[in-house]
Amino acid sequence: MTAPLQPTAIHAVPAELCECGFRLLMIRQFNVGAVPPAFAIIDQRVMRMPQRLGRHGVSFAATFLPEVMSWLIDHLGRPSLHDESGRSYRNPRWPVVCWHDQERYWPSGAVTVEWFAEVAFQDHASWMAFRTRWHESLMGRNADADSGLGEADARESHDTEKEFADEAFQQA
C-alpha cells in the first residue's frame, strides 16, 4: 500500500495518452506569497529533466532523453532537415512538443501549478510505434523494474483526446 500523494512528491506519474500523442507531468510549481516560486521536478522516463537556471529559475525547454531521441531519429529522421540551398527546416514527421499548465488543489490546502509536456505525433502509425516501444516509460516505469509509484488521486479528465491533439498542433 502506498501513502497518499503529497504536493512535494516527485514520483513518476503515468502519461495521459491520447489518439496521437501524450501529456506528461514534468514540473510541479509552488507559489508562496511574494517569494520566487519553488519547483519539484517529477521523476519520469521519456523527456529530459528541465534544467535549473541560476538561483530561482527552471528552463522550460522540453526535449526527449538521448535513447528516445536515437529511436525517433531511426524511425522519423533527424529533427532538422536542409533544403537545396542548405537552409535548415523542421522535419515535418517529428512530433510537436509544447507546454500545458494546470492548477491543482490538494486536500491539505496547498495549491500548485502542474506543468505538462504535450507531445503530438504527426501520424497515427508513428504514434503507435512510439507508444509500443516506450510503453513502460510512458507508464512511469523502468523497462526492467516497476516502481509501483504514481498518483493516488485522480485529476480532472480532459475534454477529449482530439482537443488535446488539436491544441498541440495549433501551438506548433
ZIQUIDA-V253323 format. One record per residue. N is the residue number from 1. RES is the residue in one letter. SS is DSSP state (helix for helix, strand for strand, loop for the rest). PHI is phi in whole degrees, 0 to 359 (* if undefined). NEAR is the number of other C-alpha atoms within 12 Angstrom. Layout:
n=N res=RES ss=SS phi=PHI near=NEAR
n=N res=RES ss=SS phi=PHI near=NEAR
This chain:
n=1 res=M ss=loop phi=* near=8
n=2 res=T ss=loop phi=261 near=13
n=3 res=A ss=loop phi=290 near=13
n=4 res=P ss=loop phi=301 near=18
n=5 res=L ss=loop phi=292 near=21
n=6 res=Q ss=loop phi=257 near=24
n=7 res=P ss=loop phi=302 near=31
n=8 res=T ss=loop phi=272 near=25
n=9 res=A ss=loop phi=295 near=25
n=10 res=I ss=loop phi=240 near=25
n=11 res=H ss=loop phi=298 near=31
n=12 res=A ss=loop phi=301 near=34
n=13 res=V ss=loop phi=240 near=37
n=14 res=P ss=loop phi=303 near=35
n=15 res=A ss=loop phi=293 near=33
n=16 res=E ss=strand phi=272 near=31
n=17 res=L ss=strand phi=272 near=29
n=18 res=C ss=strand phi=227 near=29
n=19 res=E ss=loop phi=300 near=25
n=20 res=C ss=loop phi=222 near=32
n=21 res=G ss=strand phi=172 near=39
n=22 res=F ss=strand phi=206 near=40
n=23 res=R ss=strand phi=239 near=40
n=24 res=L ss=strand phi=233 near=40
n=25 res=L ss=strand phi=293 near=44
n=26 res=M ss=strand phi=246 near=45
n=27 res=I ss=strand phi=220 near=43
n=28 res=R ss=strand phi=244 near=36
n=29 res=Q ss=strand phi=255 near=32
n=30 res=F ss=strand phi=250 near=26
n=31 res=N ss=loop phi=251 near=19
n=32 res=V ss=loop phi=233 near=14
n=33 res=G ss=loop phi=61 near=9
n=34 res=A ss=loop phi=267 near=8
n=35 res=V ss=loop phi=268 near=9
n=36 res=P ss=loop phi=302 near=14
n=37 res=P ss=loop phi=294 near=19
n=38 res=A ss=strand phi=255 near=23
n=39 res=F ss=strand phi=232 near=31
n=40 res=A ss=strand phi=253 near=30
n=41 res=I ss=strand phi=273 near=31
n=42 res=I ss=loop phi=280 near=34
n=43 res=D ss=loop phi=286 near=32
n=44 res=Q ss=loop phi=220 near=34
n=45 res=R ss=loop phi=232 near=32
n=46 res=V ss=loop phi=237 near=42
n=47 res=M ss=strand phi=254 near=37
n=48 res=R ss=loop phi=294 near=25
n=49 res=M ss=loop phi=293 near=28
n=50 res=P ss=loop phi=300 near=28
n=51 res=Q ss=loop phi=270 near=21
n=52 res=R ss=strand phi=278 near=17
n=53 res=L ss=strand phi=248 near=12
n=54 res=G ss=loop phi=56 near=8
n=55 res=R ss=loop phi=275 near=12
n=56 res=H ss=loop phi=231 near=14
n=57 res=G ss=strand phi=248 near=16
n=58 res=V ss=strand phi=227 near=24
n=59 res=S ss=loop phi=283 near=19
n=60 res=F ss=loop phi=264 near=25
n=61 res=A ss=loop phi=286 near=21
n=62 res=A ss=loop phi=236 near=27
n=63 res=T ss=loop phi=218 near=28
n=64 res=F ss=strand phi=283 near=31
n=65 res=L ss=loop phi=300 near=19
n=66 res=P ss=helix phi=305 near=15
n=67 res=E ss=helix phi=291 near=18
n=68 res=V ss=helix phi=288 near=24
n=69 res=M ss=helix phi=303 near=23
n=70 res=S ss=helix phi=301 near=16
n=71 res=W ss=helix phi=297 near=23
n=72 res=L ss=helix phi=299 near=29
n=73 res=I ss=helix phi=298 near=22
n=74 res=D ss=helix phi=298 near=16
n=75 res=H ss=helix phi=263 near=21
n=76 res=L ss=helix phi=239 near=27
n=77 res=G ss=loop phi=90 near=20
n=78 res=R ss=loop phi=292 near=21
n=79 res=P ss=loop phi=293 near=25
n=80 res=S ss=strand phi=237 near=18
n=81 res=L ss=strand phi=242 near=19
n=82 res=H ss=strand phi=235 near=15
n=83 res=D ss=loop phi=275 near=11
n=84 res=E ss=loop phi=300 near=8
n=85 res=S ss=loop phi=273 near=8
n=86 res=G ss=loop phi=94 near=9
n=87 res=R ss=loop phi=288 near=10
n=88 res=S ss=strand phi=272 near=13
n=89 res=Y ss=strand phi=212 near=16
n=90 res=R ss=strand phi=292 near=18
n=91 res=N ss=loop phi=293 near=20
n=92 res=P ss=loop phi=293 near=20
n=93 res=R ss=loop phi=278 near=24
n=94 res=W ss=loop phi=286 near=32
n=95 res=P ss=loop phi=293 near=37
n=96 res=V ss=strand phi=270 near=34
n=97 res=V ss=strand phi=239 near=32
n=98 res=C ss=strand phi=215 near=31
n=99 res=W ss=strand phi=253 near=29
n=100 res=H ss=strand phi=221 near=27
n=101 res=D ss=strand phi=245 near=21
n=102 res=Q ss=strand phi=208 near=23
n=103 res=E ss=strand phi=290 near=21
n=104 res=R ss=strand phi=225 near=24
n=105 res=Y ss=strand phi=254 near=20
n=106 res=W ss=loop phi=259 near=21
n=107 res=P ss=loop phi=304 near=14
n=108 res=S ss=loop phi=286 near=13
n=109 res=G ss=loop phi=101 near=10
n=110 res=A ss=loop phi=292 near=18
n=111 res=V ss=strand phi=235 near=21
n=112 res=T ss=strand phi=233 near=28
n=113 res=V ss=strand phi=247 near=27
n=114 res=E ss=strand phi=263 near=32
n=115 res=W ss=strand phi=252 near=30
n=116 res=F ss=strand phi=248 near=35
n=117 res=A ss=strand phi=270 near=37
n=118 res=E ss=strand phi=253 near=38
n=119 res=V ss=strand phi=237 near=41
n=120 res=A ss=strand phi=238 near=41
n=121 res=F ss=loop phi=279 near=36
n=122 res=Q ss=loop phi=283 near=26
n=123 res=D ss=loop phi=214 near=21
n=124 res=H ss=helix phi=297 near=18
n=125 res=A ss=helix phi=298 near=17
n=126 res=S ss=helix phi=296 near=26
n=127 res=W ss=helix phi=297 near=30
n=128 res=M ss=helix phi=295 near=22
n=129 res=A ss=helix phi=296 near=20
n=130 res=F ss=helix phi=297 near=35
n=131 res=R ss=helix phi=299 near=30
n=132 res=T ss=helix phi=295 near=14
n=133 res=R ss=helix phi=293 near=20
n=134 res=W ss=loop phi=252 near=29
n=135 res=H ss=helix phi=306 near=24
n=136 res=E ss=helix phi=300 near=25
n=137 res=S ss=helix phi=294 near=32
n=138 res=L ss=helix phi=296 near=34
n=139 res=M ss=loop phi=275 near=34
n=140 res=G ss=loop phi=82 near=33
n=141 res=R ss=loop phi=241 near=25
n=142 res=N ss=loop phi=283 near=21
n=143 res=A ss=loop phi=298 near=16
n=144 res=D ss=loop phi=263 near=9
n=145 res=A ss=loop phi=208 near=12
n=146 res=D ss=loop phi=264 near=16
n=147 res=S ss=loop phi=289 near=21
n=148 res=G ss=loop phi=73 near=19
n=149 res=L ss=loop phi=260 near=25
n=150 res=G ss=loop phi=192 near=29
n=151 res=E ss=loop phi=287 near=25
n=152 res=A ss=loop phi=273 near=21
n=153 res=D ss=loop phi=241 near=18
n=154 res=A ss=loop phi=277 near=16
n=155 res=R ss=loop phi=272 near=17
n=156 res=E ss=loop phi=301 near=12
n=157 res=S ss=loop phi=283 near=14
n=158 res=H ss=loop phi=273 near=18
n=159 res=D ss=loop phi=310 near=12
n=160 res=T ss=loop phi=211 near=16
n=161 res=E ss=helix phi=297 near=21
n=162 res=K ss=helix phi=297 near=18
n=163 res=E ss=helix phi=301 near=17
n=164 res=F ss=helix phi=301 near=33
n=165 res=A ss=helix phi=295 near=34
n=166 res=D ss=helix phi=300 near=24
n=167 res=E ss=helix phi=299 near=23
n=168 res=A ss=helix phi=297 near=29
n=169 res=F ss=helix phi=292 near=25
n=170 res=Q ss=helix phi=293 near=13
n=171 res=Q ss=helix phi=282 near=16
n=172 res=A ss=loop phi=283 near=20
